Amino acid sequence: MLWGRRRRPVSATRGLAGMYAAVISSVDGRGPLLKPDVLAEFTRRHCAGVDLVTGERDHFLLGFEAQGVRYPVLGADAFGHSGAVGAQAFADPRSGIAYSYTRRRFVAGGGGGAPENHRLVAAVLRAAG
């Protein structure tokens, strides 16, 4: 793993964004990793109820978390996962955005991604148009 000047895992962030991009779109001349019907199954909610860690309702998909629940600016089929330190990575098939963010320091107060992700996600979507 490569580390940035401030000991941030740069390759992990780029790798996660690249992986999510490859799942929903063509990358390096190769088609998306998941066909539309498989992507639809992955992004369908598979669990009802409230997550005891994040307090979010009905946000678990098939191996992923529903990101449209957490970030309403995203499409309903946005999927990804957060990390306990505040990291966040996802793909939004509606906008075509693949996003990944890591932190150096732990976020107190539970999981669900660092609070700055809300501003960063909105800024990325505005920049992408």
Steps between C-alpha positions, in 0.01 A plus 500: 500500500626847415481768765473872442727754661272512804481118530162484326436178302485664156484178303205371705294809420583492129453125486154511657384780270639306202326181609165675539545676164570165331186348651266757339684624190763425239857540624811458285294376207328226699126495559345527847571209734132455584223459244189715559293213645777401743554864599125533564513199733804638686334840549163365618441520875537160664454588866239705683540674833728746673877452506606506865835665414401778261132540589410485130184321392487237224843571361649156443521362150668180385845549656479878481329795666241712318669835455190689387371459857811664643554754219162606355675682211587156359275267305289239677724226354831647629690233693822476697633470851636714779778424744525550875766771464268710282607361164239486227493343152210454260372497144196692379375344175260792440774765490786267401705616801739270684618650830751402765626689803729395783598677820805501721307529824211311650158667503342493845133423525443188293524377145347624182784700350658823616275808517704681234389240245164677464669819377754311289237282328287805419807683363599203282150479354494876431843482333394203287191688385 
